């Protein structure tokens, strides 16, 4: 069956040459493109501008950002469409969860939407969904599952309140 409301997120984690990278992602079908929050302001601003010129969205991935609150507020003012808290794989291994970071970012932004990524899988997604982020990104929780299609459906059902 055809899904007409599918969006493509190009998780490029751009760091430099931002407008070019965004233009290439959009050219190949991306609706949302990611840039790293630790990038230069000039790179982020040009990425936002390039995405918006094409009617697309820019997601700023906050992985490795040291002052989450300050940077989220700056990015919100710059016009980032999404600010994504992201607990990297190496921190997940130490038991770190993105929930506290998600609450922090939500408390300081007024324009951007909030996204969350990092260690989310069918058995942890409910605790993330109750925080009501605008976007939940599930990577390895689906890709590394024995049955990825079933894992994706389980995640979707939980988000939709059907599980």
Secondary structure, 3 states (H helix, E strand, C coil): CCCCCCCCEEEEEECCCHHHHHHHHHHCCCCEEEEECCCCHHHHHHHHHHHHHCCCEEEEECCCCCCHHHHHHHHHHHCCCEEEEECCHHHHCCCCCCHHHHHHHHHHCCCCEEEEECCCCCCCHHHHHCCCCCEEECCHHHHCCCCHHHHHHHHHHHHCCCC
